[in-house]
Structure formats: structure tokens, C-alpha cells
Amino acid sequence: MFPEYRDLITKLKTTDHHFTRLFDRHNALDSKIKNMESHITPGTHEEIEVMKKEKLMLKDQLYAILKKESTA
């Protein structure tokens, strides 16, 4: 996710607790969604869709932070 910001992500993960929480939640949701879609863990289509929407919201928040920090 966001390879153009790889160095900034590494920096923010060590200095910005809010960014780290968002990043970790996004990755946890991604794993959970993949496991449900692969039928490794149980989940309904509706549960997956709700998680995908939350994941997208988190991605938007992460991107906003990255854009702001990259121009600072």
C-alpha cells in the first residue's frame, strides 16, 4: 500500500501513534477479509462488505496523513 510513501510510512510508524493504530487496523482487516473470502474463517457476504468499507475509510485516512506529512 502506497509504495511511493514507503520511507514516510516507516518513519510515521515509529513517531505517530495514531498513524500506527490506523495502519495496524487496516492490515488486520485486510487479513481478516482475505481469510473470509478464502473460506479459511467463517464470514457472511455482509460482514465482508462492512469490513471492506471500514478498510477503505482507513486507507483514505492514512493517505490524507501521508499527503499532509509529505508536504510538511
C-alpha positions in Angstrom: 0.0 0.0 0.0 1.4 3.4 -1.1 4.8 2.3 -2.2 5.7 5.9 -3.1 5.5 6.7 0.6 7.4 3.6 2.0 10.1 5.7 3.8 7.5 8.1 5.3 5.3 5.2 6.4 8.3 3.6 8.2 9.0 7.0 9.9 5.4 7.6 10.9 5.0 4.1 12.3 7.7 4.9 14.8 6.7 8.5 15.6 2.9 8.8 15.2 0.8 6.5 17.4 -2.5 7.5 15.6 -1.0 6.6 12.2 0.3 3.3 13.6 -3.1 2.4 15.0 -4.8 3.2 11.7 -2.2 1.2 9.8 -2.4 -1.8 12.0 -6.2 -1.8 11.9 -6.1 -1.6 8.1 -3.7 -4.6 7.9 -5.7 -6.6 10.4 -8.9 -6.0 8.4 -7.1 -6.9 5.1 -6.0 -10.3 6.6 -9.5 -11.0 8.0 -11.2 -10.2 4.7 -8.8 -12.4 2.8 -9.3 -15.3 5.2 -13.1 -14.9 5.0 -13.1 -14.7 1.2 -10.9 -17.8 1.0 -13.2 -19.6 3.4 -10.4 -20.1 5.9 -12.5 -18.4 8.6 -16.3 -18.1 8.5 -18.0 -14.9 7.5 -21.0 -13.7 5.6 -21.0 -11.6 2.5 -22.5 -8.7 4.5 -19.7 -8.9 7.2 -17.1 -8.8 4.5 -18.7 -5.8 2.8 -18.8 -3.9 6.1 -15.1 -4.7 6.7 -14.2 -3.6 3.2 -15.9 -0.2 3.7 -14.0 0.3 7.0 -10.8 -0.7 5.4 -11.3 1.8 2.6 -12.1 4.5 5.1 -8.9 3.7 7.0 -6.9 3.8 3.7 -8.3 7.2 2.9 -7.3 8.5 6.4 -3.8 7.0 6.0 -3.4 8.6 2.6 -4.5 12.0 4.0 -1.9 11.8 6.7 0.8 10.8 4.2 0.0 13.6 1.8 0.0 16.1 4.7 3.3 14.9 6.1 4.9 14.7 2.7 4.3 18.4 2.0 5.2 19.5 5.6 
